Amino acid sequence: MRGWIAYPAALLIALCCRSDAAGWVSTALLHEFAGGADDGRYALGNLAISGSTVYGMTVQGGDYNRGTVFSLRVDTRAFSLLHEFFGGISDGAQPYGSLTRLGSTLYGTTYGGGNFNYGTVFSMGTGGGGFTLVHEFLGGLGDGAAPTGNLTPGGSTLYGMSTTGGLYNAGTIFSVGTNGSNHTILHHFAGGTSDGGTPRGSLLLSGSTLYGMTSEGGANGGGTIFAVATNGGGYRLLHEFAGGTDDGAEPIYGALAINGSNLYGMTSSGGDYSAGTIFSIATDGSDFTLLHEFTGGADDGALPQGGLLLDATTSTFYGLTERGGDDDLGTFFSIEMDGSNFTLLHDFAGGADDGAYPAGDLLLRNGRVYGMTRAGGDYDRGTVFTAPTPEPTTLTLLLVAALVAICHARLRRR
């Protein structure tokens, strides 16, 4: 019996140990964007949640095709457009960022619109009422322009970044009160070899320090990681991305994650295969380490355009890549904080039954992740999806059960 049981046992060991097993989880589509006057289109950012309702934005769609704010019940899949941007002097247009929820109020930014068409900060109720422009960017030397990413709250103050504007037209870090007061430029990015430039992601607040990344600038032109105090003091570069085989480059749309004294993030390029990286770095700028170098192709993701989600209960990160996987339409993956056990959990397939080209960060709630894709679904205009987070113990038990069933079947045949 030992001989004929050896194969199933070896199979069990292989399945439990492999780290590239794509497709362990399936996604469920909660909404398929249709575009046009009655729906959004082209979702790039992250979702915010309150109870069983998630909130998000699309860059296009709505009556004026300048983007939307929506709500979606994850239990009933009831979808509502809360706001349709129309631009001009009294509204924003084209939100390339994400929503931040504080109580019953949502805050966000738009890339365009406002008095000067350089973008806005807005607020609105979770029910869709009370839409207000909190700040309208002026551009030029004294203000930022074209904000992306999400707003990071600190008490009654919101922190964010603009991609352009400021003294050097390379972007800014700003703060503004939730009521629109005390708008302050905390840093004017200079770009070039001495500073970062063109930030497209979001800020992380830890204590009284903000951490973030820029997609350009630095000594090697591949972007930077920086830290700055919430009052604008103590600005310093923690890392200047070099690209190539030993470093990442061009972090896009993501934010840093923190655990203890270490920061974690992703870049959209760099690494051995120029397909992006996952990295860690100490908050003082030391110990920069590449945890994973994406290879693309059927067995790995490529070109991540977002950040990492930490499940603190399991010390596991979850993330998305825009490309890679069996159909090169993006992936959902997990990885341990030390870089071990990288696993492809889902290869996006597009079409009517799946999303394609995911971007932004994931949201974790009650053992499930939620995210968005910018294509796929019935209309190929993007989706909101959910997927379970895998439980290794459950997977092992299922495999053991399968092995036992095989053994019993063979015993009966004897």
SVG drawing of the C-alpha trace seen along z (x, -y; Angstrom):
<svg xmlns="http://www.w3.org/2000/svg" viewBox="-30 -82 52 88">
<polyline fill="none" stroke="black" stroke-width="0.4" points="0.0,0.0 2.9,-2.3 3.8,-2.4 0.5,-3.3 -0.2,-5.9 3.1,-7.7 1.9,-9.6 -1.1,-11.2 1.0,-12.1 3.7,-13.6 0.9,-15.6 -0.4,-16.9 3.1,-18.0 3.7,-19.8 0.3,-21.6 0.8,-22.7 4.3,-24.1 4.0,-25.6 4.0,-29.4 2.8,-30.2 -0.6,-28.5 -2.9,-30.9 -6.6,-30.6 -7.1,-29.4 -9.8,-32.1 -12.5,-33.3 -13.8,-36.8 -17.4,-37.8 -18.5,-40.9 -20.6,-43.2 -21.0,-45.8 -20.2,-46.1 -19.8,-49.7 -21.7,-50.6 -20.7,-54.2 -23.0,-56.6 -25.4,-59.0 -26.5,-56.5 -23.2,-54.9 -19.5,-55.4 -16.6,-54.2 -12.9,-53.7 -12.3,-53.2 -8.7,-53.7 -8.8,-54.3 -9.6,-52.6 -12.9,-51.9 -14.1,-53.3 -16.5,-51.4 -19.2,-52.0 -21.1,-49.0 -22.2,-47.0 -21.8,-49.9 -18.7,-50.8 -18.0,-54.1 -15.9,-54.9 -15.3,-57.1 -14.8,-56.7 -12.8,-59.0 -15.4,-59.0 -19.2,-58.4 -22.2,-60.3 -24.3,-62.9 -21.2,-64.9 -18.7,-62.1 -16.4,-63.8 -16.6,-61.2 -18.9,-60.0 -19.1,-59.2 -21.1,-56.0 -22.3,-53.8 -22.7,-50.1 -24.3,-47.7 -22.1,-44.6 -24.9,-42.5 -27.6,-43.4 -25.5,-44.9 -27.7,-48.0 -25.8,-50.6 -26.4,-54.4 -24.8,-57.4 -24.3,-60.0 -22.7,-62.7 -21.9,-63.3 -19.1,-65.7 -19.6,-68.4 -16.5,-70.6 -16.6,-74.3 -16.3,-76.9 -18.6,-75.2 -17.7,-71.5 -14.7,-69.2 -14.0,-66.9 -12.1,-63.6 -11.3,-62.2 -8.1,-60.2 -8.0,-59.5 -10.0,-57.8 -12.6,-58.8 -11.8,-59.2 -14.7,-58.7 -14.9,-60.6 -18.2,-59.8 -21.0,-60.5 -18.9,-62.7 -16.8,-61.7 -13.8,-63.7 -12.0,-63.5 -10.1,-65.3 -10.6,-65.9 -7.8,-66.3 -9.7,-69.2 -12.6,-71.5 -12.9,-74.4 -12.5,-78.2 -9.1,-77.7 -9.6,-74.2 -6.6,-73.0 -8.6,-70.6 -10.5,-70.6 -10.9,-69.1 -14.6,-68.4 -16.8,-67.0 -20.2,-65.4 -22.5,-63.3 -22.6,-59.6 -26.2,-59.9 -25.1,-62.1 -26.2,-65.5 -24.2,-68.5 -21.7,-68.5 -19.2,-71.3 -15.9,-72.5 -13.5,-72.6 -10.6,-74.0 -10.1,-75.0 -6.5,-74.7 -4.9,-77.8 -1.8,-76.3 1.2,-78.5 3.8,-79.3 1.6,-79.5 -0.6,-76.4 -0.7,-72.9 -2.6,-71.6 -4.0,-68.4 -4.2,-66.3 -4.4,-62.5 -4.4,-59.9 -6.6,-60.0 -6.7,-62.5 -5.1,-61.4 -6.9,-62.6 -5.3,-63.8 -7.9,-65.1 -9.7,-67.9 -6.9,-68.3 -6.6,-66.6 -3.2,-65.9 -2.7,-65.3 -0.4,-65.8 -0.8,-67.5 1.1,-66.2 2.0,-69.7 2.0,-73.3 4.1,-74.9 7.4,-76.8 8.9,-74.4 5.8,-73.0 6.8,-69.5 3.9,-69.1 3.2,-69.9 2.3,-68.4 -0.6,-70.3 -2.8,-70.4 -6.3,-71.8 -9.0,-71.8 -12.0,-69.7 -14.0,-72.9 -11.7,-74.4 -9.7,-76.6 -5.9,-76.8 -4.9,-75.6 -1.1,-75.3 1.7,-74.1 3.9,-71.9 6.5,-71.2 7.1,-72.3 8.7,-69.4 11.7,-70.6 12.2,-67.5 15.6,-67.0 18.4,-65.2 17.9,-66.8 14.2,-66.1 11.2,-64.1 8.7,-65.3 5.2,-64.4 3.7,-62.5 0.7,-60.4 0.0,-58.4 -1.1,-59.0 0.4,-59.9 0.8,-57.7 0.5,-59.5 2.3,-57.9 2.5,-60.0 3.4,-63.5 5.2,-62.3 3.9,-61.9 5.6,-59.4 5.1,-59.2 6.5,-58.6 7.0,-60.5 7.0,-58.9 9.8,-61.0 12.9,-62.9 15.8,-61.9 19.4,-61.2 18.4,-58.5 15.1,-60.0 13.1,-56.9 11.2,-58.5 11.7,-58.8 10.5,-57.9 10.3,-60.8 9.3,-61.9 8.1,-65.2 6.5,-66.5 2.9,-67.5 3.9,-71.1 6.1,-70.9 9.4,-70.7 12.2,-68.1 11.6,-67.1 14.1,-64.4 14.6,-61.8 14.7,-58.3 15.4,-56.6 16.0,-57.5 14.9,-54.7 17.5,-53.7 15.6,-51.0 17.6,-48.3 18.0,-44.8 18.7,-45.9 16.0,-48.5 12.5,-49.6 11.4,-52.7 8.3,-54.8 5.8,-54.1 2.4,-55.0 -0.9,-55.6 0.1,-53.7 0.6,-54.5 3.1,-53.1 2.1,-50.6 3.7,-50.6 4.4,-47.9 6.6,-48.8 9.6,-50.7 9.3,-49.4 7.6,-50.8 6.4,-48.7 5.4,-49.6 5.5,-48.7 6.9,-50.2 5.5,-49.9 8.9,-49.2 12.4,-48.1 13.7,-44.7 15.2,-41.9 12.4,-41.9 11.5,-45.6 8.0,-44.6 7.9,-46.2 8.9,-45.3 7.7,-45.0 10.1,-46.6 10.6,-47.3 12.6,-50.1 13.1,-51.3 11.4,-54.6 14.9,-56.2 15.8,-55.2 18.0,-52.3 17.7,-48.6 16.1,-49.0 15.2,-45.5 13.5,-44.1 11.0,-41.5 9.8,-40.5 10.6,-41.3 7.6,-40.8 8.3,-38.7 5.0,-39.0 3.9,-36.2 1.5,-33.4 3.1,-32.7 3.4,-36.2 2.0,-39.7 3.5,-42.8 3.2,-46.6 1.5,-47.2 -0.3,-50.5 -1.3,-50.7 -0.2,-49.9 -0.2,-46.9 -2.9,-45.9 -1.7,-44.4 -3.8,-41.8 -2.3,-42.3 -3.8,-39.1 -1.8,-37.0 1.2,-39.3 0.2,-38.9 0.1,-41.6 -2.4,-41.5 -2.1,-43.5 -3.0,-43.9 -1.0,-44.1 -2.3,-45.7 -0.8,-43.1 0.5,-39.6 -1.3,-36.3 -2.6,-33.8 -4.3,-36.4 -2.0,-39.4 -5.0,-41.2 -3.7,-41.5 -3.5,-39.5 -4.4,-39.4 -1.6,-38.1 -0.4,-37.7 3.0,-37.8 4.4,-37.6 6.1,-40.6 9.6,-39.0 9.0,-38.4 8.3,-34.7 5.3,-32.7 4.5,-34.9 1.3,-33.5 -0.9,-34.3 -4.5,-34.0 -6.3,-35.0 -5.6,-35.8 -8.1,-38.3 -9.6,-37.0 -11.8,-39.9 -14.9,-39.3 -18.4,-39.3 -17.5,-37.3 -14.4,-38.9 -12.6,-42.2 -9.4,-43.3 -6.5,-45.7 -7.0,-46.2 -5.4,-49.4 -5.4,-50.9 -5.4,-49.3 -7.6,-46.6 -10.0,-46.9 -10.2,-44.1 -13.4,-43.5 -14.5,-40.3 -12.2,-37.9 -12.9,-39.4 -11.1,-41.9 -12.8,-44.4 -11.4,-46.3 -12.0,-47.7 -10.8,-47.1 -10.8,-49.6 -12.0,-47.2 -13.9,-43.9 -17.5,-43.0 -20.5,-43.0 -19.6,-46.3 -15.8,-46.2 -15.9,-49.4 -14.7,-48.2 -16.0,-46.4 -16.2,-46.3 -15.2,-42.9 -14.8,-40.9 -12.8,-37.8 -12.1,-35.8 -8.7,-35.8 -7.4,-32.2 -7.0,-30.4 -3.9,-28.1 -5.3,-25.8 -8.5,-25.4 -6.6,-24.7 -4.5,-22.1 -7.6,-20.4 -9.2,-20.3 -6.1,-18.7 -5.9,-16.2 -9.6,-15.3 -8.9,-14.8 -6.0,-12.6 -8.1,-10.5 -10.8,-10.1 -8.3,-8.9 -6.9,-6.4 -10.3,-5.1 -11.3,-4.7 -8.2,-2.7 -8.8,-0.5 -12.4,0.2 -11.1,1.2 -8.8,3.7"/>
</svg>
